[in-house]
Amino acid sequence: MNDQPRVRCLVAEIPGGEVVGYASCAPELSTWDARAYLTWTAFSCATATAGCASARS
């Protein structure tokens, strides 16, 4: 077994420690392309947070 976690969660904070967004992903293997890729399973961002729209691009 692998000791590495399969799911990763990235958290966005503003100065002061308030969490304003998060994204989670998990590595997968494409049987069609025979290579690894990340599946993004969740994304959330506070609507009033500046730069949130560009983070989704």
FENLINCOR-V854403 format. One record per residue. N is the residue number from 1. OMEGA is omega as a letter, one per 20 degrees, with the letter a starting at -180 (* if undefined). Layout:
n=N omega=OMEGA
n=N omega=OMEGA
This chain:
n=1 omega=r
n=2 omega=r
n=3 omega=r
n=4 omega=r
n=5 omega=r
n=6 omega=a
n=7 omega=r
n=8 omega=r
n=9 omega=r
n=10 omega=a
n=11 omega=r
n=12 omega=r
n=13 omega=r
n=14 omega=r
n=15 omega=a
n=16 omega=r
n=17 omega=r
n=18 omega=r
n=19 omega=a
n=20 omega=r
n=21 omega=r
n=22 omega=r
n=23 omega=r
n=24 omega=a
n=25 omega=r
n=26 omega=r
n=27 omega=r
n=28 omega=r
n=29 omega=r
n=30 omega=r
n=31 omega=r
n=32 omega=a
n=33 omega=a
n=34 omega=r
n=35 omega=a
n=36 omega=r
n=37 omega=r
n=38 omega=r
n=39 omega=r
n=40 omega=a
n=41 omega=a
n=42 omega=r
n=43 omega=r
n=44 omega=a
n=45 omega=r
n=46 omega=a
n=47 omega=a
n=48 omega=a
n=49 omega=r
n=50 omega=r
n=51 omega=a
n=52 omega=a
n=53 omega=a
n=54 omega=r
n=55 omega=a
n=56 omega=a
n=57 omega=*
